[in-house]
Structure formats: structure tokens, C-alpha cells
Amino acid sequence: MVTGGGSAIGRAIAGQLGAAGVAVAVVALSSARAEATVEAVRAAGGEAAGFAADFHDPGSIPDLVHAVEQVFGEVDILVNNAATVTPLGPVADLDSAAVLRALTINVASVVTLAGMVIPAMSRHGWGRIANVCGVIGNLASWAGGNVYAACAAALEAHTVNLAAELTGTGITVNALRVHRMGTSLRTWLAGVDPAAIDDPLIRRFVVSQTDVGIVDFDGSAADLLGRLATTETGRIWNAVHRGPVG
């Protein structure tokens, strides 16, 4: 099961898994995005099915897992990639409901999904859980992105702690840390004049990202697939990048 599988690194991971002969449950916020990835996996000769889910509602997660099990059987590989970067802005101005929504999608749903699939993995004596932790730049450089930064840090802490909890079960838990940006954001930045930005938070973000490399989604997905074949656990891996763009 790959959440956030409708685009970017989630779609690349689903593609790599499908190419390796894994039956992939592609989960996305919309059915259209999920099906686009499913079609790409199938076109490459893989097996996949799409599922729509909104992780703002953790109560929907059991139904999602049961739906996946009805199609493919019990989940033995879980890649948590679904996330939201909002709300953005100074902490003092943030809406509490928006903060709670981000924590639910980025952290609570990951913990809940793990809890749903661990029993079956334990029975089989084998399982793989990988959490994608996306942080643009570094935690300090993205002023105005405090909630997202806090979620990323929480996700890494969850990863290491759960790995320790599951020692000896045959289940590994690791995280893929994405500190760089995708091509769509790089394209947007190329047309922005920092001097013309009135908001100091946005200006600081744009300036801090001018020399940041671009995530190699396919390379990172292939690297993740190779690591999932090992018994490494409790690790925070860095995504593959194309290098600085100057």
C-alpha cells in the first residue's frame, strides 16, 4: 500500500514496486489521481488498484485497509507518503483546527495505518513500513512552515520508536527524508523575483531555496525499494538528489 500515490515520489515508488512484481494498492486523495498511477503501473506490466482516502478522518482508515485486503489480501509493505504542508504562516496567526488537521493527516494517520497492518505482518513474520518525511530545505530555513516541520520531526521520532518496539518481529520501520524540492516547485521559483515579494516569510523561503537541488523521484524510489529488501530498521534515509541547481 502506497499512500499519497497519486503524484511525485508516491507515484514513482508505486511504479518501482509494480516493476518488481509487487501488487500495489495506490491510495490518493482523489480517485482520478490514484487511477492515473494505476494506469502507469499497469502499462509497465505491473499489478495495481486504486483507492481514494482522506486521512483527515482517521476513522476511515479501517475501511480503507479492509478494502485493500479484499482486493490483494493482507498488506505486507506500507509506504506512508500522504501529507499536507498547510497551514502556513506565523504560529501566532494559525487556526487551531487547521493545525489539528495537519497533525491528523501527517502523523496520526501514519500511526493508525501502522497499527492496522502490524498484526498481519506479525503473523507472517515479515513486513516493511516506510515513512516519507518531506521537509523543504531544512527545518530552520522555512520560517512560516512550523506545523509541517513539527510533523516531519514527529514522523521521524515515530519511525525510530516503532522500529525499536517491533525488534525481533521481522517487521522493519524506516523513513525516507526528502530535504529537497520537486521540479514543479523549482519551475515556480525560477520565475519569482524575491525583491518583489512583500511577505518577509515568503521572501526568506524563496531566497533559501535558490541553490537547493531537485529530488530525483525515480532514483529515490529505486533506492527505497533496494533498502526494503534488507533487514535495516530504525533508519532515516536521505532521498536521492540531482545535485545543486545554480
TORMI-359592 format. One line per 4 residues: number of its first residue (from 1); their letters; for each residue x, y, z of N, C-alpha, C. Coordinates in pm, whole numbers, padded with zeros to 5 digits. Each point is the difference from the previous one (the first is absolute). Example, Ala and Ser with C-alpha at 12.3 -4.5 7.8 and 13.67 -1.06 7.14 Angstrom:
REM TORMI-359592
1 = as = 01319 -00569 00780 -00089 00119 00000 00090 00120 00000; -00035 00105 -00072 00082 00119 00006 -00077 00109 00073 $
This chain:
REM TORMI-359592
1 = mvtg = 00085 -00119 00000 -00085 00119 00000 00088 00124 00000; -00025 00089 -00095 00074 00126 -00010 -00100 00113 00014; 00007 00076 00109 -00088 00116 00015 00066 00120 -00066; -00080 00098 -00035 00055 00112 -00076 00058 -00047 -00131 $
5 = ggsa = -00062 -00102 -00057 00055 -00063 -00120 -00045 00063 -00130; -00069 00114 00008 -00055 00060 -00121 00095 00085 -00080; 00118 00031 00054 00093 00085 -00073 00138 -00006 00062; 00095 00065 -00067 00136 00023 00052 00064 -00128 00050 $
9 = igra = 00062 00006 00119 00077 -00114 00048 -00090 -00120 00033; -00125 00026 00039 -00092 -00110 00025 -00027 -00081 -00124; -00019 00070 -00112 -00023 -00070 -00127 00125 -00076 -00043; 00118 00059 00024 00124 -00068 -00037 00020 -00126 00084 $
13 = iagq = -00031 00007 00128 00014 -00117 00087 -00096 -00110 -00044; -00124 00038 -00030 -00098 -00099 -00047 00049 -00066 -00128; 00059 00080 -00089 00052 -00055 -00125 00114 -00097 00021; 00091 00034 00090 00112 -00090 00029 -00048 -00131 00063 $
17 = lgaa = -00095 00009 00091 -00054 -00121 00062 -00070 -00087 -00103; -00079 00063 -00087 -00068 -00076 -00103 00096 -00068 -00094; 00109 00069 -00036 00100 -00059 -00090 00071 -00117 00065; 00004 -00001 00133 00066 -00108 00073 -00093 -00119 00024 $
21 = gvav = -00124 00011 -00050 -00093 -00111 00014 -00091 00008 00122; 00001 00115 00067 -00085 00019 00117 -00137 00049 -00045; -00108 -00058 00053 -00134 00050 -00027 -00020 00126 00084; -00029 00112 -00065 00002 00129 00067 -00141 00057 00018 $
25 = avva = -00032 00033 00125 -00122 00074 00031 00039 00147 00003; -00045 00074 -00099 00034 00143 -00012 -00109 00083 00066; 00038 00072 00105 -00097 00081 00075 00027 00147 -00026; -00103 00074 -00037 00014 00144 -00024 -00126 00070 00049 $
29 = lssa = 00007 00132 00011 -00114 00076 00047 -00117 -00009 -00097; 00030 -00008 -00130 -00106 -00012 -00101 00016 -00129 -00078; -00112 -00054 -00043 00003 -00122 -00081 00072 00023 -00132; -00012 00121 -00056 00064 00029 -00128 00151 -00010 00010 $
33 = raea = 00057 00056 00107 00146 -00006 00017 00046 -00143 00024; -00076 -00073 00080 00037 -00138 00026 -00002 -00081 -00129; -00103 00020 -00081 -00014 -00077 -00123 00108 00035 -00102; 00045 00126 00001 00108 00038 -00092 00126 -00078 00031 $
37 = tvea = 00030 -00017 00129 00117 -00079 00038 -00021 -00147 -00031; -00121 -00049 00026 -00032 -00140 -00030 00022 -00030 -00148; -00045 00090 -00085 00017 -00019 -00144 00147 -00004 -00038; 00081 00086 00063 00143 00001 -00029 00066 -00130 00044 $
41 = vraa = -00039 -00050 00117 00056 -00127 00050 -00039 -00115 -00092; -00126 -00003 -00039 -00048 -00108 -00087 00063 00007 -00139; 00020 00122 -00050 00061 00016 -00132 00141 -00055 -00002; 00065 00002 00116 00137 -00053 00010 00001 -00149 00034 $
45 = ggea = -00119 -00061 00002 -00007 -00144 00025 -00024 -00039 00144; -00026 00099 00087 -00022 -00029 00141 -00146 -00017 00034; -00026 -00037 00125 -00136 -00021 00048 -00032 00107 00104; -00113 00068 -00016 -00035 00108 00092 -00149 00023 00001 $
49 = agfa = -00047 00060 00108 -00139 00042 00013 -00002 00131 00078; -00097 00085 -00029 -00005 00131 00062 -00104 00011 00109; 00029 00083 00099 -00090 00022 00113 00006 00148 00038; -00116 00061 00025 -00004 00140 00043 -00019 00005 00151 $
53 = adfh = 00074 00092 00066 -00013 00012 00145 00040 00139 00044; -00070 00051 00100 00033 00129 00061 00043 -00027 00142; 00130 00013 00026 00053 -00035 00132 -00028 00106 00106; -00077 00102 -00037 -00048 00093 00102 -00096 -00071 00094 $
57 = dpgs = -00056 -00111 -00045 -00093 -00080 00080 00063 -00135 00032; 00070 -00014 00114 00064 -00129 00033 -00100 -00115 00010; -00126 00035 00025 -00101 -00105 00009 -00025 -00072 -00131; 00045 00061 -00112 -00018 -00064 -00131 00109 -00102 -00030 $
61 = ipdl = 00106 -00001 00081 00115 -00085 -00030 -00033 -00150 00007; -00074 -00048 00102 -00034 -00143 -00001 -00074 -00043 -00127; -00093 00083 -00048 -00072 -00036 -00123 00095 -00004 -00119; 00098 00092 -00005 00098 -00001 -00107 00081 -00128 00001 $
65 = vhav = 00052 -00037 00116 00082 -00121 00011 -00081 -00123 -00038; -00125 -00007 00046 -00084 -00114 -00034 -00027 -00006 -00150; -00019 00115 -00063 -00023 00004 -00144 00123 -00052 -00076; 00118 00040 00045 00124 -00047 -00062 00013 -00152 00018 $
69 = eqvf = -00031 -00047 00120 00012 -00145 00028 -00094 -00082 -00087; -00117 00057 -00031 -00094 -00073 -00084 00053 -00018 -00142; 00085 00093 -00045 00055 -00008 -00136 00130 -00079 -00003; 00091 00029 00094 00135 -00056 -00007 00037 -00092 00116 $
73 = gevd = -00084 -00009 00102 00040 -00072 00120 00068 00093 00099; 00055 -00055 00107 00058 00082 00106 00123 00076 -00048; 00016 00119 00054 00109 00090 -00040 00130 -00044 00066; 00105 -00017 -00081 00131 -00033 00058 00105 00107 -00026 $
77 = ilvn = -00033 00100 -00083 00086 00117 -00019 -00088 00124 00007; 00034 00091 00091 -00074 00124 00014 00095 00117 -00020; -00031 00085 -00098 00077 00122 -00022 -00091 00118 00030; 00028 00072 00108 -00078 00117 00038 00060 00125 -00065 $
81 = naat = -00072 00055 -00097 00051 00117 -00071 -00100 00115 -00002; -00126 -00026 00037 -00102 00105 -00002 00033 00108 00103; -00013 00126 -00040 00032 00109 00092 -00059 00130 -00051; -00007 00098 00091 -00038 00136 -00037 00103 00097 00056 $
85 = vtpl = 00030 00106 -00073 00096 00100 00049 -00071 00115 00069; -00130 00008 -00011 -00075 00107 00065 -00037 -00039 00143; -00023 00097 00089 -00005 00145 -00022 00139 00063 00002; 00015 00108 -00073 00125 00075 -00006 -00021 00139 00059 $
89 = gpva = 00106 00053 00060 -00008 00134 00055 00052 00005 00142; 00008 00118 00058 00048 00015 00138 -00085 -00083 00096; 00063 -00063 00097 -00071 -00086 00095 -00112 00075 00071; 00024 00124 00034 -00100 00078 00073 -00127 00023 -00081 $
93 = dlds = 00009 -00016 -00133 -00115 00026 -00086 -00073 -00127 -00044; 00049 -00116 00040 -00055 -00124 -00051 -00134 -00036 00064; -00088 -00057 -00081 -00128 -00048 00047 00018 -00137 00065; -00052 -00020 00119 00022 -00124 00073 -00057 -00122 -00073 $
97 = aavl = -00112 00019 -00069 -00059 -00112 -00074 00090 -00043 -00115; 00064 00098 -00065 00091 -00031 -00110 00125 -00072 00051; 00047 00041 00118 00116 -00067 00060 -00035 -00145 00031; -00116 -00022 00060 -00042 -00136 00034 -00017 -00085 -00125 $
101 = ralt = -00052 00061 -00108 -00017 -00074 -00125 00135 -00048 -00053; 00101 00088 00003 00133 -00038 -00048 00059 -00111 00084; -00012 00010 00131 00053 -00104 00088 -00071 -00133 -00023; -00128 00007 -00029 -00076 -00123 -00026 00045 -00067 -00129 $
105 = inva = 00013 00079 -00106 00040 -00057 -00130 00144 -00047 00002; 00089 00083 00053 00144 -00027 -00012 00053 -00096 00104; -00065 -00008 00116 00054 -00083 00108 -00100 -00106 00047; -00118 00043 00042 -00096 -00095 00058 -00039 -00110 -00099 $
109 = svvt = -00019 00036 -00127 -00039 -00101 -00099 00112 -00101 -00021; 00125 00044 00007 00114 -00090 -00016 00004 -00102 00114; -00020 00049 00122 -00001 -00089 00116 -00117 -00098 -00010; -00116 00050 -00039 -00119 -00083 -00010 00015 -00107 -00107 $
113 = lagm = 00053 00038 -00116 00022 -00097 -00107 00096 -00110 00044; 00108 00040 00067 00096 -00100 00049 -00070 -00097 00094; -00082 00053 00090 -00071 -00086 00094 -00093 -00097 -00069; -00053 00039 -00116 -00093 -00087 -00073 00071 -00115 -00070 $
117 = vipa = 00123 00023 -00047 00067 -00104 -00080 00099 -00084 00080; 00043 00048 00116 00101 -00073 00078 -00048 -00139 00042; -00125 -00019 00044 -00041 -00136 00041 00021 -00105 -00109; -00038 00032 -00125 00018 -00096 -00109 00148 -00022 -00029 $
121 = msrh = 00079 00107 00000 00143 -00013 -00021 00062 -00088 00109; -00044 00015 00122 00054 -00079 00111 -00033 -00148 -00017; -00121 -00028 -00046 -00038 -00140 -00023 00087 -00063 -00107; 00035 00078 -00102 00082 -00051 -00110 00149 00001 00033 $
125 = gwgr = 00038 00074 00103 00142 00009 00037 00081 00084 -00097; -00069 00085 -00077 00070 00086 -00096 -00089 00118 -00035; 00061 00118 -00004 -00073 00119 -00041 00095 00116 -00016; -00041 00096 -00080 00081 00119 -00025 -00088 00124 00010 $
129 = ianv = 00041 00094 00083 -00067 00129 00013 00101 00109 -00030; -00032 00086 -00095 00089 00111 -00036 -00081 00129 00003; 00053 00099 00071 -00067 00129 00012 00079 00107 -00075; -00065 00067 -00093 00066 00106 -00075 -00016 00131 00078 $
133 = cgvi = 00114 00058 00039 00000 00124 00078 00048 00113 -00090; -00091 00077 -00051 00040 00105 -00092 00020 00132 00070; 00120 00053 -00004 00029 00131 00058 00070 00083 -00106; -00059 00112 -00038 00061 00085 -00101 00112 00081 00064 $
137 = gnla = 00121 -00014 -00053 00115 00067 00060 00032 -00066 00133; 00024 00078 00105 00018 -00057 00132 -00102 00063 00094; -00014 -00057 00119 -00107 00041 00090 00008 00147 00039; 00120 00055 00004 00015 00139 00041 -00023 00099 -00114 $
141 = swag = 00026 -00042 -00124 -00003 00094 -00111 -00141 00034 -00045; -00096 -00086 00034 -00135 00021 -00050 -00087 00068 00106; 00032 00123 00030 -00083 00076 00093 -00141 00011 -00056; -00100 -00022 00085 -00137 -00002 -00046 -00050 -00140 -00029 $
145 = gnvy = 00089 -00097 00005 -00038 -00140 -00021 00014 -00081 00127; -00028 00061 00115 00026 -00065 00128 -00079 -00129 00019; -00126 -00001 -00039 -00083 -00118 00022 00052 -00117 -00082; 00035 00026 -00125 00053 -00107 -00086 00133 -00052 00054 $
149 = aaca = 00086 00092 00046 00128 -00041 00058 -00021 -00085 00124; -00097 00040 00083 -00029 -00076 00122 -00051 -00140 -00035; -00083 -00009 -00103 -00053 -00130 -00043 00112 -00091 -00051; 00093 00059 -00077 00111 -00079 -00053 00086 -00055 00114 $
153 = aale = 00027 00083 00099 00080 -00044 00115 -00074 -00110 00077; -00131 00016 00017 -00079 -00101 00070 00000 -00133 -00076; -00006 00009 -00131 -00003 -00122 -00081 00132 -00076 00011; 00111 00072 00005 00129 -00067 00016 00010 -00065 00139 $
157 = ahtv = -00049 00070 00103 00001 -00056 00135 -00087 -00126 00006; -00116 00005 -00062 -00089 -00117 -00006 00071 -00117 -00068; 00070 00028 -00108 00069 -00104 -00076 00102 -00074 00087; 00086 00075 00066 00106 -00060 00080 -00058 -00076 00120 $
161 = nlaa = -00101 00058 00063 -00060 -00064 00117 -00073 -00128 -00037; -00076 00003 -00110 -00074 -00119 -00042 00095 -00111 -00042; 00110 00037 -00064 00100 -00101 -00039 00051 -00074 00123; 00026 00075 00107 00047 -00063 00124 -00107 -00091 00059 $
165 = eltg = -00124 00046 -00005 -00112 -00080 00053 -00015 -00133 -00073; 00029 00000 -00130 -00022 -00119 -00083 00126 -00084 -00020; 00104 00028 00077 00123 -00078 -00011 -00029 -00149 00019; 00052 -00081 -00092 -00016 -00145 00010 -00126 -00055 -00062 $
169 = tgit = -00086 00086 -00056 -00125 -00047 -00059 00011 -00031 -00149; 00109 00044 -00062 00013 -00013 -00145 -00056 00120 -00074; -00048 00100 00075 -00054 00122 -00059 00103 00111 00014; 00033 00066 -00109 00092 00114 00007 -00078 00129 -00020 $
173 = vnal = 00049 00106 00064 -00063 00132 -00010 00110 00102 -00026; -00008 00071 -00111 00101 00098 -00037 -00067 00123 -00059; 00077 00105 -00018 -00054 00123 -00059 00090 00048 -00112; -00062 00058 -00101 00072 00061 -00113 -00015 00150 00014 $
177 = rvhr = 00109 00068 00027 -00002 00144 00023 00026 00073 -00131; -00098 00082 -00041 00010 00077 -00123 00024 00146 00038; 00124 00045 -00008 00034 00136 00040 00002 00097 -00117; -00033 -00049 -00118 00007 00087 -00117 -00136 00011 -00066 $
181 = mgts = -00008 00069 -00108 -00128 00029 -00063 -00019 -00076 -00130; -00126 -00001 -00045 -00033 -00061 -00127 00014 00098 -00115; -00013 -00047 -00120 00020 00084 -00118 -00107 00108 -00013; -00123 -00026 00045 -00106 00100 -00013 00030 00122 00085 $
185 = lrtw = 00051 -00021 00122 00035 00113 00085 00122 00073 -00055; 00095 -00073 -00054 00118 00062 -00061 -00042 00090 -00116; -00095 -00046 -00080 -00049 00080 -00113 -00064 00130 00050; -00077 -00010 00107 -00063 00120 00056 00105 00098 00051 $
189 = lagv = 00100 -00052 00070 00104 00087 00057 00076 00074 -00109; 00017 -00064 -00115 00079 00060 -00108 -00062 00131 -00049; -00130 00016 00017 -00064 00121 -00048 -00030 00102 00107; 00054 -00021 00120 -00030 00089 00112 00115 00098 00024 $
193 = dpaa = -00033 00126 00014 00098 00102 00037 -00012 00025 00150; 00095 -00047 00082 -00011 00017 00145 -00018 00144 00043; 00060 00092 -00072 -00010 00141 00037 -00142 00054 -00014; -00082 -00070 -00079 -00137 00047 -00023 -00100 -00061 00098 $
197 = iddp = 00049 -00084 00092 -00089 -00067 00096 -00014 00085 00126; -00123 00034 00034 -00025 00083 00118 00009 -00079 00130; -00045 -00124 -00003 -00003 -00082 00122 00142 -00047 00033; 00056 00039 00115 00138 -00039 00034 00019 -00150 00017 $
201 = lirr = -00107 -00071 00043 00011 -00146 00015 00017 -00067 -00135; -00081 00041 -00096 00010 -00059 -00133 00133 00037 -00065; 00043 00126 00019 00128 00041 -00058 00114 -00084 00057; -00002 -00024 00130 00107 -00078 00063 00001 -00142 -00055 $
205 = fvvs = -00118 -00056 -00020 -00009 -00136 -00055 00058 -00005 -00140; -00039 00094 -00086 00047 00001 -00138 00151 00014 -00005; 00056 00092 00077 00144 00021 00002 00073 -00125 00049; -00055 -00066 00101 00067 -00117 00058 00002 -00119 -00094 $
209 = qtdv = -00087 00001 -00102 -00010 -00116 -00089 00070 00018 -00134; 00067 00113 -00022 00055 00027 -00133 00106 -00099 -00043; 00076 -00056 00093 00106 -00094 -00035 -00032 -00142 00043; -00125 -00027 00028 -00040 -00133 00046 -00019 -00093 -00119 $
213 = givd = 00042 -00123 00015 -00013 -00097 -00109 -00142 -00048 -00019; -00020 -00076 -00103 -00133 -00054 -00034 -00003 -00149 00036; -00110 -00041 00061 -00015 -00141 00033 -00005 -00084 -00127; 00077 -00108 -00001 -00007 -00098 -00108 -00102 -00105 00045 $
217 = fdgs = -00125 00017 -00040 -00106 -00087 00047 00026 -00146 -00036; 00036 -00026 -00125 00023 -00138 -00043 00120 -00060 00071; 00108 00079 00013 00118 -00049 00069 -00028 -00027 00146; -00075 00088 00065 -00034 -00020 00141 -00089 -00122 00019 $
221 = aadl = -00095 -00019 -00093 -00089 -00115 00009 00077 -00131 -00018; 00093 -00002 -00096 00081 -00120 -00022 00088 -00029 00121; 00056 00106 00059 00084 -00016 00118 -00083 -00055 00116; -00122 00053 00018 -00087 -00049 00106 -00033 -00147 -00019 $
225 = lgrl = -00030 -00039 -00124 -00034 -00139 -00027 00114 -00094 00038; 00123 00041 -00034 00115 -00081 00036 00017 -00013 00150; -00024 00109 00071 00014 -00003 00146 -00108 -00083 00066; -00121 -00003 -00058 -00108 -00080 00057 00032 -00149 -00005 $
229 = atte = 00090 -00038 -00088 00038 -00141 -00011 00097 -00042 00110; 00052 00096 00075 00096 -00029 00108 -00073 -00010 00133; 00076 -00032 00105 -00058 -00008 00134 00030 00125 00083; 00049 00107 -00066 00026 00125 00071 -00130 00051 00063 $
233 = tgri = 00008 00052 00120 -00119 00055 00064 00040 00115 00091; -00095 00092 00020 00027 00116 00083 00091 00102 -00065; 00010 -00003 -00132 00089 00091 -00072 -00078 00116 -00063; 00068 00114 -00012 -00054 00114 -00073 00088 00018 -00123 $
237 = wnav = -00051 -00040 -00117 00077 00006 -00123 -00025 00133 -00069; 00100 00049 -00071 -00013 00123 -00078 -00036 -00033 -00144; -00093 00077 -00055 -00040 -00021 -00138 00113 00032 -00095; -00008 -00057 -00119 00101 00025 -00104 -00031 00133 -00067 $
241 = hrgp = 00104 00082 -00021 -00018 00131 -00063 00085 00013 -00125; -00039 00089 -00085 00074 00025 -00125 00115 00098 00022; 00015 00048 00121 00107 00094 00029 -00048 00143 -00006; 00085 00094 00038 -00041 00141 00004 -00037 00052 -00137 $
245 = vg = -00090 00092 00001 -00038 00069 -00123 00035 00146 00017; 00097 00050 -00075 00045 00138 00020 -00038 00089 -00115 $
